[in-house]
Structures are given as C-alpha cells and as structure tokens.
Amino acid sequence: MKKKLVSLALATILCVSLIVPSFAAKTYTPVWLGKGVTLEDSPYFSAPLTAVRKDGKWGYTNRLGQITIAPQYEYALPFSEGLAAVGKGGKSGFINTAGKVVIPLQYEDAASFSEGLAAVCKDGKYGFIDKTGKLVIPNQYEYVYAFNGGLAVVSANKKWGFIDKTGKAIATPQYDGCYNFTAEGLALVHKDGKWGYIDKSGKEAIALQYERAVPFADGLAAVRKGGKWGFIDKTGKVVVSISYDTVGAFYEGLARVCKGNKWGYIDKTGKEAVSPQYDACSSFSEGLAAVKKGGKWGYIDKTGKTVVSPKYTYAGGFSEGLAVVANAGKYGYIDKTGKVAAAAAYEQASDFSSGLAAVKKGGKWGFIDKTGKVVVPLEYDLALEFTQDTAIVQKGGQYALLNITVGGFTDVLFSSDYAQAIDWAVEKKITKGTSTKPPRFSPDEKCTTAQILTFLWRAKGEPEPASTANPFTGIKESDYFYKAVRWAGEKGLVSAQGFDPEELCTRATAVTYLWKLAGSPTAQDSGFDDVPAAADYAQAVAWAVEKKVTKGTGGNKFSPNNTCTRGQIMTFLYRDLV
C-alpha cells in the first residue's frame, strides 16, 4: 500500500455530529470481514471507504464490512476529494467510490488529491493533474509533495522550491530542504547548513542564519543558534531568548523548555510560567501537564501548582477528561483531580476516543467506558482506537469493524445526525428496520410514499381506518402499509386516484404530510429561493421552518424535489412530534 510518493491524505468527515440524548442506548457491534480480508496496514477506518487486502490484492470496504470494491489492486490509497489512487500492473490511476476508473491507470506513480490536484509520475518525472485527468503542471520534477495552501514543494536538480497551481515557480528549486507554508505565511527552508524562512512571494523574510529551526506554529517558531534554542515571531524578532538547551512546541499557550537538564514552561512572551525544576515533562493537554520528579510522574496546572503528586512510573496526556497512568507495569486512568477512574489493572491502555478506551488484560483487548466499566469484552487479539465511531479489531486472524450504534441497528452510528430520531422511533415502535440479520435500518435508502405513511400511522398509535371500504386500487390487505394508506387517505394526505406506494417521497411531500396532520396552520413565508409563494407546498415548508423541522439544504435552498432518505424522514418526524 505504501508508495514512493507519500502525500498527506485529507481527512473526510462522513458523519455530522449531534448531541444524542441520554435515552439513546449505545450498542457495540462488530461487523466481521470475510475470511482472509485484512486491515493490518490501517490504523483506523478512513471514511467513506477503507482499503482492505485479500490474497495480496487491495480493495475497499464500507463501514458495514461490505466489500464494495473488490480486491484487485497492487496498492490502494485512502479516498480524498472523492477519488482514490490505485495501482495495477505497475500502473497507477484513480477510481471513484463506486469503483469506476475515472482517470486511467497510466502513471508510474500517483498520490492522493489535495486542493483539486494530484501528483502523478511519467517517465520518472512528477507533475500534477486535475480531477478530469488533465495535466495541469507538466511532468518535470524529480519529486513533489501535495498542494497545501495553494503551493506545493517540488524538487529539481536535487534542490527544492515552491510552485503555485499554475505551475509558476514561487521559489525556484535552490534549497536543500523546504517545509510547507504555515498560517503565518512563512515557510521554513535551509541551505548550506543554515535555516531561515521565505514568504509566499519567494522572498527571504527571515535570513538563513540559524543552525536549526522548526516551522511556525501559533505565531512563533523555535530556532537554534550557538547551540541554544529560543523563539522568534514572524518578523524575525527574538521573543524568547535563545538560551535554552532544548525546547518543545507551544500547546495551550505554553511551551516546554530545558535548561541545565531541568524542564519547565514559558509563555509566548518568554516569561517562565513554571521555572525549570523537573527531570522531564510533557506538553499541556486539557489544562494539565505531566511532570517527572524523583523518578515519578505527576501533573501540574498552568500556574505550576501540583494537581496530582508525582507517584506514577508513567503518565500520559489527558484525553476526554482522563489520562493513562501506570505503576508496576499496570495501566489505569485518573481524572483531572487525580481520582482513579479505572484501576491500574491493564497490560496496555490507549487514550479515550468516542468515550471509550482500548485496554489489554490477559493478552486480550477490549474497551472500557469512562467509569472503568468493560463495555466491549476483552476478547480481541488487537483493538485500535475509535475514529468516527468505528474501531478496527481482530480476533483469531479475522478482522472486524467495531461500530458504536444505536437502536440495535448495525448501520446507525451513534454520532450520526439521524441517530437521535431513529433511537426514538425504535423506542416508539415506529420502525423495525429493513432487516434483522444483520439488524439494519438503511438510513441512506430512498424513502417511498408507503414507508413514510406507515411511519406516520405508527407514530399516531396505529389508528384503525374509520371506514372498512378500500378505495385504493392496487393495494391489498396483506400489504404492510394497507391500514396506514387507508388512514392517510381519510386524513386527506393522499388521494386514492393514481396512488403509487413505491413512489419516492420528496422533501416537499414529507413536510406537506406533517403540515396537514398538524391541521394545515398558516405560517409566514419561508424565504427559500426555490420555494415559490404560489407552490402548493409553500405553506407546509414555511410551517416546517417555524417548527424547526427543517432548516433547508443550505444556500437559502429547501430543495423541494429532492428525494428523502429514510434517515431524513425519521428526523423530520422526530423534530415535529417530540
């Protein structure tokens, strides 16, 4: 999977965060991959699809463990900007999430897309293409890195420089090394053993004068001169005297510094917030830092006050309010007051993520919650940290994706924007999902008219139709929606004439049903650009906005003709009825 050309993969966020109420019961569901399918090179699930390997070939799986792109490639990079670089037969190209080759496999090497461009190699030289496969920057460089902030680091004649997205040289290759530009608008470069900084015009903003330096972060950069370290601002002014033996980066406003083999902390003005007095220390995290004194670790706050006295052989950083600590080779967790949250009983322990931490005991891994309770049994040979409510686990040589779900469904992630609604719907017996083995709700499936009417009918308590007659042709008593449709007809939601239960439900139709059930109240204009005042659904949309059933789809649009998914429908119902 690893290629000569390494680029930074852009993080793709699939799930929209939502505060899920206390009634939402979490379930931890392993979705086992097929025999021989491995995730051994994957530290976490990379949405929307993660590369998997079988019989030496790479493909992709979704979060449900379904192999959506068959293993067939010699390498496969994570998806970025909708495309993934893959290789076969010694050639590289790009596929989309459907597995379709959209840029032919014709390159000797290819990297992930970044800022709309991807590096590719032909005849031993690198250039850049756009998402149509058009060569935007000719193949003329020995090596390149991904675009970052509109500029890319490139190499020619064993020297480094910068180009923009048109291929124009911002800084001709002349340096022995370059780093990406930071938020300060400066890039670290070095030549002939001297380090300094250039601006985005390629001009030397801070002369190459230092023995060593690091990129800017939070407005300051660490530099070394005369064997000592200090900090400069983006004008080159020394703001922290170059007098320390070693320094660390600024975190939460403070940086670690070492003088005379003792460590302390300074603020951004150079003032010693905590005088050097510790044998070792870590960066601050969540307001506290681990410090070592007398061979033991404890924690201090930003004033230097000891919060947890030194008594541990190991002390990690805080994550989600808890930190890993150890004594006698056993790991546990404490909170910010030093109170034990989970006894030191584990052989290994990870940081908390998504409210859970992976721990190892008796040679097996599982997960605990913040109370120290084992919520995922210690039965795995491998367990990695959760990312976006999914963790990679392995047992007996077989891999699985462990998902945090709600409602008992394997495909409703705890952090998804519809989790709250679906959990409520299960509790109210509005839905049973689309399958039981495995239990799935199919939130991304398009919702039919029959489905939404059934959901509404169940939400209203499954009332019996007032009439025994069936005015709807084409539906029969054995249909799951039989009573729901007849009831909906009596409520004026649908007409018996031309009713099609398989017709897809639009956003306009969904809010109209809810509006009519509410008594068709009047409401002020919604203000959406795509909802004409004369539209038969205009009042329904306006009412839905007032009721906070919907905020639209963005850009002052409601998108009335867009088909609703099952997850969206359930969210509408929840917002209206709860």
N, C-alpha and C positions, 0 to 999 in steps of 0.2 A: 504493500500500500504506500510505502514511503517512496518518494521520487527524489531525483537530484534537485529539482526545483521545489523549494519549500515556500509556501506563501501563507499568510495569516488568513484563516477561514473566518468569515464574518458570522457572528452569532445570529441565528434566525430564531426569533421568538414566535412559537406557534400559538401558545396559549395566552389569553388575556386574563390578567389577574382579577380576582373578585373576592371580596370578603365573604366567606361562606359561613353561615350561621352555625351555632353550636349544635343544632339538631342534625346537621349533616354528618352521618356516621362514615368514617373513613374505612375503606377496605384495602387490603394489600394483596394484589392479585398477580401472581407470576404467570406470564404468558411464555410458554416454552417454545423455543425454536426447534426446528427439525433436527433429527439426528445428523451429526456431522457439521452442523452450522455453527460457526464460531464468531465470537465478538472479542477475541483475545487482544486485538490491537485497538480497541475502542475504550477510552476511559469513561465515556458517558454516551447516552443516547443523543444523537445530533438531529434535531427536528429539521424538516419533516420526515426524512428517511435517514437511516443509519446503514453504513456499509457493513456487510457480513461476508464471511468467506466459507466456502464449501468446496472440498476437493481441489483446493489450491486456486479457486476462482472467486472473484468478488462480485457481489450483487448488493441489493438493498432490501431492508425490511422496514415496515412501518411500526408504530408503537404497539400494535396489536399482535406483533410477531408474524405477520403475513409477509412472505417474500413477494414483494411487488415488482421487483426487477431481478430476474433470475441470475444467479452467479454465472458469469461468463467472461469477466474481465480480469486482466492481469493485475490491475490496480484500480482503485476507485476512491476518489477524494470526497469529502463531505459536500453536500449541496450548498451553494452560495449564490444568492440572487437568482434562484430558480433553476440553476444549472449545476451539473457536476462533471468534473474532468474524469475520464475513464481511459483505460488503455487496453488494447487487444492487438495481438500480432505485432507487437513492437511499435504500434502507432497509437497516438492519443487524440481524443476529440471530446465532445460534450454531449450529454443526454439531459432530457428534462425529467421531471418527477414521474411522468408516465412511462419512462424507459425509452422514449423515442430519441434516436440520434438526430440532434438538431444542428450540430456542427461536425462534419465528417471526421473520422479518425484518420488524420493525415499528417499529424505532427509527431516529432520525435519526443516531445515532452509538452506538458500543459499544466498550468496552475489554476487555482480557483479564481472566479471572477471577483473583482473588487472595484467598486465605483464604476461599474459598467464595462470594465476592460479586463482581459485575462492575458497573461503571458503565455506565449507558445514558442516552440523551438523548431526551426527548419534549417537543415544543412549546418547544424552546430551553432546557429545564431538565434538569439531571442528577440522577439518583438511582441506587439500586443494586437489582439483582435477585439471587436465588439461582439454583442450577443447575436448578431446576424452572421458572424463568421468573417466579416470584412476585416482585412488587415489595415489597421489604423496607424500603427507605427511599425515600419519595416524591420525585418529580422536582421539586426546589425550588431547586437550586443553579445558579449561573452556570457553575461549573467544579468538578471534583473530581479527586482523584488516587486511585490504588489503595490498598486497605487494607494496612497494614503494622503488625504487632504489635497488631492489634485496633482500630486507629484509622485514620482517613482525613482528609486535608487537604481542606477544602471552601471554596468562595468564595460569598459573598452580599453584595450591595451594594458590590462591588469591594473587599471585605475578606475576610481569611482566618481560618479557625479549624479546630477538630477535632470530629469526631463519632465515636461508637462504633458497633458493628454493629447496635444497635437504632435508630440514628438520633439518639440523645441527644447534645446538644451538650456536649462536654467543655470546649471553649473556644469561646465564641460568636465568629463572624467579626468581628474587631476589629483584626487586624494587617495591615500592608502586605505581609507575606510570612511563610510558615511552611515549615519543613522537617520531615521525618519524625522521630519519636522514635527514639533510638538505644538501645543496650543499657544505657546509664546511666540510662534512664528519663526523659530530658530531651529537649525539642525546641527547636531554635533558632527564634526569632521576631524580627521587627523592626517598629517603628512609629515614625513621625515621625523617621526617621534614626537611631534608637537600637536597639541589638541586645541581646538577652538570652535567657533560657531559661525555659520553663514545664515543670511536671511533668504527670503523666497525670491529675491532678485538674483541670487547667487553671490551677492556682495558679502565680504567678510565683515560680520557685525561685531565679533569679539575675536581679537587676534589669536592666531595659533601660538600659544605661549605656555600652555600647561603640559605637565608631564603625563597627566591622565585627567579625564573628565567623564561625566555621565550626562545623558540628555536632561533637559529642563523638565521639571515637574512642579506644579503648584507655584510657578513664578521664580523658582530658584534652581540652580544647578551646582552639584558638588564638583570641585576642581582640586587638583593636586599640584603643588609647587614646592620645590625644596624638600620633598619627601613628606610634606604635611598637607592636610586637607582642610578646605573651608567651603563657603558657598558664595556664589555671585548672583546678581539679578540680571535681567535681560539686557541691561545697558552695559554690563561688564563690571559693575561696581561690586566690590567685595562687601557683603553684608554680614557675613560670618567669618571672623578672622581665620586665615589659613594657618591654623595652629594645632589641629587635631591629627592624631596618628591614623585614625580610621573614622569614617562617618557612614551613616545609613541614610536612606531616603526619608523625606518628610511624610508622616502619616498622622492624620488628625491634628495637624498643626505643629507637631514636634518631630525632631529627628534624633536618632541615636548618635552619640559621639564618644570617641575613646581618646583618653589622654593618660599616659603613664600606666597603661594596662588596666585602667578603670573606666567604666562606662557610665554615662549619664545622658541627659537630654537637653537640647536647646530649642528655642522658638525661632521664628523666622526673622527676628531682629538680631539674632545672635546671642540673646540673653540665655544664660544657663537656667533652664526651668528646674532641672534636677542636676545637682553637681555630680561629676564623675565619682562614683563610690562603689559601683557594683562590678563583680567579676565578669558578668555578661548580662545582656538584656535583649529584649525583643522590641519590635515596633508596637505602638499603641494600636489596640483594636477594641472598639466599643468602649472607649474611655479608660481602659486599663492596659498595663504592660507587664509582662513577666520579667522579673529581675532575679539575678543569682548572687547570693552572698553566703560565704561559709559553706560552699558546696551544695546549697539547697536553693530551690526556686520558690518565689512568692510573687505577689502582684502589688503594684503601686498605682495611684491615680496621677493625674497630670500635675498636681502640686508636689508630688514626691511622697505623699502620705502612704504609708504601708497599709494596704487594704486586706491583704492575705499574707501573713508572715511566711518567710521562707522555710518550707518544710517538705518540699517535693523534689524528687530527682528529675522530674520533667514537668514543664508547664507550657501548654500551648496557648495560642491566641483565642480570644472569645469569638464565638460564632452563635448567633441567635440566643445570646444571653448566657451561654455556657462555655466552659473551656475544659479541654482534656488535661488531666494531671495524672502523675504516676508516682508510685513508690514500690520498691522491691520488685520492679518489673511488671507490676499490675497497674492497669489504667482504669480511670473512672472520670467523673465530671463534677465540677463545682460551679456554683453561680457567682455573681459579682460580689457577694458578701463573704464568699468563702464557704458557704454552706454546701454540703455534699448533696448533689442531685442524683448521682448514681455511684454506688460504692466502687472502689478500685478493685475490680474482680476480673478484668479482661486482659487478654494477652496483647490485643491491639485495639485501637479505637480511632475513629475518624471524627472530623468536625460535624456539627449538626447542619443539616440541609433539609429543607421542607419539613422541619420539625422532627426529623429522625436522624439517628447516627448509626453507622455501621460499626459493630463490635464483634470481637472474636474471643471465643472461650472454648476450651477443649478441642481446639483445632477447627472449629466451625464458626461461620459468620451468620449474623442475623442483624436485626435493627431494634433499637430501644427508642422510646419517646423521652420527652424532657423530664418526666417523673422517674425515669430509670426503668420503667416497665418494658419488658420484652414484648413488642407488638408484631414482630416478624421472627418466627422461631430460628434459633441458632442451628441451622441445618445445612448451610451452604458452604462450599469449598472456597468461594470467592463472593464478595459483595462490595460493590463500589458505591460511592456517594450518589444521592438523588440529584438529578438535574431535571427541572421542569416536570416534577412528579414521577420521574421514571429512573430506576436504578438497574444496572446490569448485575445479574447474579449468575452463579454457575454451581452445578452440583452433579457429581458423577460424570464429569466430562461434557455435560449438556448445559447450554446457556439459556437464560430466560430474561425477559424484560419484566421487572417488578414495578407495577404501576400503582400509584395511590389513587383510588377511585371512590366514587360514592354511588349510592342507590343499588349496590350489588352488581353493577354493570362493569364489565371489563374495559369499556370504551368511553367512560365518563370520568375524566380526570378531575381530581379534587379542586384544582385551581382554574378549571375552565370556566368561561363566562356563563355557561348554562348549568353548572353543577348544582347551584342552589335551587334552581327551578325543577330540575329533574329529581333531585332528592325529595323535594316537597311533593312532586307528582307521584312518586312511588309510595310515599307515606299515605297519601290520599287515595291511592289505588286508581289513579288516573291512567297509569300506564304499567304495562308488564314488560315492555321492551319488545324487541324484534326476534330474539332467540334466547333459549335457555342454556344451550350447550354449544359454545360458551354463552353466558348471560350478557347480552348486548342491547343497547338502546338505539344504536345507529344514529347519533345526533346530527351527522352531516348528510344524511339521506334527505332527499327532497320529500316534502310532506304533501300527501294527497288531500283532497277535499273530504273524503271519507274519514281519514285519520283525524283531522282537526275537529270535525263534527263529533266524532267519538270521544275525543279528549274533552270537549266542552260538555258533552252529555254526562260523562262520568264525573266531571268537576261539579256538576249541578246535582249529583246524587242519583244518576241513572233513572230519571223520572219516566213513568210509563206514558206513552203517547195517549192523548185524550181519545183518539178515535182508533177503532180496530181495523179500519179500512186502510189499505195501502195504495196511495195514489201514484207511487213511483213505479214506473215500468223499468224492468231490467235489474231490480234488486229483489232478493228473496229472503225468507225468514232465517235461512242458515247463514247469511252474511253477518260478520261480526258487527257491522255498522247498521244493521237493519232498524233497530229501535231508535238509534241515535239520529239517523237521517229522517225518519218519520217525525220524531220530536222536533228536529231542526226545521222541517217543513212547516209544522204547526206554529213555530215561533217566528216564521217569516224570514228565516235565514237563507233558505234555498227554495227553489221552485221545483215542483215535480216534473215540469216540462223541460226535457233535454238535460236532466241531471246526470252527470258522469262522476261516479265515485272515484275514478282514477285520475280525474283532472287535477293537475298540480295547483296547490294553493299559493296565491301571490300574497305579498305583504299587504296590498290594498284589501284583498278579500279577508285576510285574517283579522285586521283591525275593524273591518266592517261588521263581521260576525260579533265581535266583542261589543262593539258600539250598539248594535241592535239589541243584544241581550241586556245591555245597560239601560234600555229604554229610548235609544236614539236622542240623547241630550244634545242641545246646541252648544257650540264651542266657537271660540274666536279662530280666525284664520291661522293655520299652522305656520305659514310663512315659507314653506318649502318651494323652491323654484320649479320643481317638477310635479306639483300638485295644483292643477288649475282650479280656480274657485268654483267653476261650474261642474267639476267632476262629481259623479255620484258617490264617490268615496271621500270627498274633501272634508265633510263634517266629521266623518269617522276618524280620519287622520288627525284633525285638529283636536278632537276629544282625546285620542290616544297620547298626543303630546302633553295635553293638560294633565292627564292621569299618570304621566311618566311611564307609559307602557313602551314608548319608543322615543329615541332622540334623532331618528333618521340614520342615514348611512354615511354621513359626512359631506362636507362641501355644500351645506344647505340643501341636501337632496334627501328624499324619502325613498326613492326607487320603488314606486308602487307596483311595477310589473315584475320585479324580481321574485323568483320562487323562494318560498320559505323552507328552511330545513326543519327537521323535527326538533332540534335543539332550540332554534329560534321561536318556533311555535310555543314550546313549553315555557320559554322565558316570557313571552307575551302573556300567556295565561297566568303565570305566577305574579307578574307585576300588576295585572289587573285584579286578581282575585284575593291576593294576600294583603 
